[in-house]
Amino acid sequence: MDAHFEKTNSTSSCSKEDPDMVINRFEFCGHELHITRDFSKNVGVAIVIWEPGRVLCHYFEEAQIVFAEKKVIELGSGTGLVGILAAMLGGHVTLTDQPKVLSQIEYNVTSNIPSANLHLAKVCALSWGRDHYQFPSDYDYILGSDIVYKSHEFDLLINTLLHLSNQNTIIYLSSKMRQDMGTIDFFENRIPEYFNREIVHRIAEKKINVYKLTKK
């Protein structure tokens, strides 16, 4: 794998053998993650490593969030970056997304998590508001990054969060605050009906907020 480098908080490399394969390298919480994206697959927006996901990983590092032995589910995993980090930090993590995205997540899970610890991560399809009842309600943490941007799915997402959570569950949602997509309305008006809400991290210039939610 030959590489050219793009310096932000990560490096990226492209394969000469397969130019559709791009690997982005990140370091969070002392762990190096190699996140592969296959542009030949039709996974839509799940091919992007969205900045709110990276912000959420940084927040885990800064706040020293402890996932060890905790039961975690990630919604809209996409590339798997956030959920994989939670598993590498000891959480028992279920990474979920639409069926067409699962192979990308599975590839990144097996590429990053040592075989002895693969039991800490499983990958499942989950369609909000449709099959969420197949999942339990005993998660310690629910994670999501940049998943609030389709207003017609807001009720489905809220119903899913309500089912998956209990009074002890902590929910972390990291979002780009887009007025035109209803994101601000979701967090300012919809979420407070059902959850206690706190902004625990903010990057004002990029309009990214990390919310901590607990069930009312």
C-alpha positions as CSV (number, residue, x, y, z in Angstrom):
1,M,0.0,0.0,0.0
2,D,1.6,3.2,-1.2
3,A,0.6,6.4,0.5
4,H,0.3,10.1,-0.1
5,F,-0.4,12.1,3.0
6,E,-3.0,14.7,4.0
7,K,-2.2,16.3,7.3
8,T,-5.1,17.2,9.6
9,N,-5.6,14.9,12.5
10,S,-5.2,12.0,10.2
11,T,-3.3,10.7,7.2
12,S,-4.7,9.0,4.2
13,S,-3.3,6.6,1.7
14,C,-4.5,5.2,-1.7
15,S,-3.7,1.9,-3.2
16,K,-2.1,1.8,-6.6
17,E,-3.5,-1.7,-7.1
18,D,-7.1,-0.5,-6.3
19,P,-7.5,3.3,-6.5
20,D,-11.1,3.0,-5.1
21,M,-9.7,1.9,-1.7
22,V,-8.7,4.8,0.6
23,I,-7.3,4.3,4.1
24,N,-7.5,7.1,6.6
25,R,-5.3,6.8,9.7
26,F,-6.3,8.4,13.0
27,E,-5.0,8.3,16.5
28,F,-7.3,8.6,19.5
29,C,-6.9,7.6,23.1
30,G,-3.5,6.1,22.3
31,H,-4.9,3.8,19.6
32,E,-4.2,4.1,15.9
33,L,-7.1,3.3,13.7
34,H,-7.0,2.5,10.0
35,I,-10.4,3.2,8.4
36,T,-10.8,1.9,4.9
37,R,-13.4,3.3,2.5
38,D,-14.2,1.5,-0.7
39,F,-15.5,4.0,-3.2
40,S,-16.5,1.2,-5.6
41,K,-19.3,0.3,-3.1
42,N,-22.7,2.1,-3.4
43,V,-23.0,3.1,0.3
44,G,-23.9,6.7,-0.2
45,V,-23.1,9.1,2.6
46,A,-21.7,6.2,4.6
47,I,-18.5,6.5,2.6
48,V,-17.6,9.8,4.3
49,I,-15.8,10.1,7.6
50,W,-17.9,12.9,8.8
51,E,-16.2,15.5,11.1
52,P,-18.7,15.1,14.0
53,G,-17.5,11.5,14.3
54,R,-13.9,12.7,14.7
55,V,-15.0,15.3,17.2
56,L,-16.8,12.7,19.2
57,C,-13.7,10.5,19.3
58,H,-11.7,13.5,20.5
59,Y,-14.3,14.1,23.2
60,F,-13.9,10.5,24.4
61,E,-10.2,11.2,24.7
62,E,-10.5,14.6,26.4
63,A,-13.2,13.5,28.8
64,Q,-11.6,10.1,29.5
65,I,-14.8,8.3,28.9
66,V,-14.7,4.7,30.2
67,F,-16.2,2.0,28.0
68,A,-14.6,-1.0,29.7
69,E,-17.1,-3.7,30.3
70,K,-19.9,-1.4,29.2
71,K,-22.7,-2.3,26.7
72,V,-22.7,0.1,23.8
73,I,-24.6,0.5,20.6
74,E,-23.8,2.9,17.8
75,L,-26.4,4.1,15.4
76,G,-25.5,5.0,11.8
77,S,-22.0,3.6,12.1
78,G,-21.0,4.4,8.5
79,T,-17.3,3.6,8.4
80,G,-17.3,2.3,12.0
81,L,-14.8,4.9,13.3
82,V,-16.6,5.8,16.6
83,G,-17.8,2.3,17.4
84,I,-14.5,0.7,16.7
85,L,-12.8,3.2,19.1
86,A,-15.3,2.4,21.8
87,A,-14.6,-1.4,21.4
88,M,-10.8,-0.7,21.5
89,L,-11.5,1.1,24.8
90,G,-13.0,-2.1,26.1
91,G,-16.7,-1.7,25.4
92,H,-19.0,-4.5,24.2
93,V,-20.1,-2.6,21.1
94,T,-22.9,-3.3,18.5
95,L,-22.3,-1.2,15.4
96,T,-25.4,-0.7,13.3
97,D,-26.4,0.8,10.0
98,Q,-28.3,-0.1,6.8
99,P,-27.6,-3.5,5.3
100,K,-25.6,-2.2,2.3
101,V,-23.1,-0.5,4.7
102,L,-22.4,-3.5,6.9
103,S,-19.5,-5.0,4.8
104,Q,-17.6,-1.7,5.1
105,I,-18.0,-1.7,8.8
106,E,-17.1,-5.4,9.1
107,Y,-13.9,-4.8,7.1
108,N,-12.8,-2.0,9.4
109,V,-13.7,-3.9,12.6
110,T,-11.6,-6.9,11.6
111,S,-8.8,-4.6,10.3
112,N,-8.5,-2.7,13.6
113,I,-9.5,-4.9,16.5
114,P,-7.1,-7.7,17.4
115,S,-8.6,-11.2,16.9
116,A,-8.5,-11.9,20.6
117,N,-10.8,-9.0,21.2
118,L,-13.2,-9.3,18.2
119,H,-15.8,-10.6,20.5
120,L,-16.2,-7.0,21.8
121,A,-17.7,-5.8,18.5
122,K,-20.6,-7.1,16.4
123,V,-22.1,-5.6,13.3
124,C,-25.9,-5.6,12.7
125,A,-28.5,-4.0,10.5
126,L,-30.8,-1.7,12.2
127,S,-33.5,0.4,10.5
128,W,-34.8,3.1,12.9
129,G,-38.4,2.8,13.8
130,R,-38.8,-0.5,12.1
131,D,-36.7,-3.3,13.6
132,H,-35.3,-1.6,16.7
133,Y,-37.6,-3.8,18.9
134,Q,-35.2,-6.7,18.0
135,F,-32.6,-5.0,20.2
136,P,-32.6,-4.8,24.0
137,S,-33.1,-1.8,26.2
138,D,-30.1,-2.3,28.6
139,Y,-27.3,-0.4,26.9
140,D,-25.0,1.7,29.0
141,Y,-24.2,4.0,26.1
142,I,-25.8,4.9,22.8
143,L,-23.5,6.7,20.3
144,G,-24.3,8.6,17.1
145,S,-22.4,11.1,15.0
146,D,-23.9,13.3,12.3
147,I,-27.0,11.2,12.1
148,V,-29.5,14.0,12.5
149,Y,-30.1,15.5,9.1
150,K,-33.3,14.0,7.6
151,S,-36.3,15.5,9.2
152,H,-38.6,12.8,8.0
153,E,-36.6,10.3,10.1
154,F,-36.6,12.3,13.3
155,D,-39.6,10.4,14.8
156,L,-38.0,7.1,13.8
157,L,-34.8,8.1,15.5
158,I,-36.5,9.3,18.7
159,N,-38.6,6.1,18.9
160,T,-35.4,4.0,18.5
161,L,-33.5,6.0,21.2
162,L,-36.5,5.6,23.5
163,H,-36.6,1.9,23.0
164,L,-32.8,1.3,23.3
165,S,-32.4,3.4,26.4
166,N,-33.3,3.2,30.1
167,Q,-32.9,5.6,33.0
168,N,-29.2,4.7,33.3
169,T,-28.3,5.0,29.7
170,I,-26.0,7.8,28.5
171,I,-26.5,8.9,24.9
172,Y,-23.8,10.9,23.1
173,L,-24.8,12.5,19.8
174,S,-22.3,14.6,17.9
175,S,-23.9,16.8,15.2
176,K,-23.2,19.5,12.7
177,M,-25.9,22.1,13.5
178,R,-27.7,22.6,10.2
179,Q,-30.6,24.9,10.3
180,D,-31.9,23.9,6.8
181,M,-31.9,20.2,7.7
182,G,-33.8,20.6,10.9
183,T,-30.9,19.6,13.2
184,I,-31.2,22.7,15.4
185,D,-35.0,22.1,15.8
186,F,-34.4,18.4,16.6
187,F,-32.1,19.2,19.5
188,E,-33.7,22.4,20.8
189,N,-37.4,21.4,20.5
190,R,-37.8,17.6,19.8
191,I,-35.3,16.0,22.1
192,P,-36.2,17.9,25.3
193,E,-39.7,16.3,25.2
194,Y,-38.1,12.9,26.0
195,F,-34.5,13.4,27.2
196,N,-32.5,15.6,29.5
197,R,-30.0,17.4,27.2
198,E,-26.6,18.9,27.9
199,I,-24.0,20.2,25.4
200,V,-20.7,18.7,26.7
201,H,-18.5,19.8,23.9
202,R,-18.7,22.5,21.2
203,I,-16.6,23.6,18.2
204,A,-18.4,26.9,17.5
205,E,-16.5,27.8,14.3
206,K,-17.5,24.5,12.8
207,K,-21.0,24.5,14.3
208,I,-20.5,21.1,15.8
209,N,-22.0,20.2,19.2
210,V,-21.7,17.0,21.3
211,Y,-24.8,16.4,23.3
212,K,-25.2,14.1,26.3
213,L,-28.7,12.9,26.7
214,T,-30.4,10.9,29.4
215,K,-34.0,9.6,29.5
216,K,-36.6,11.6,31.4
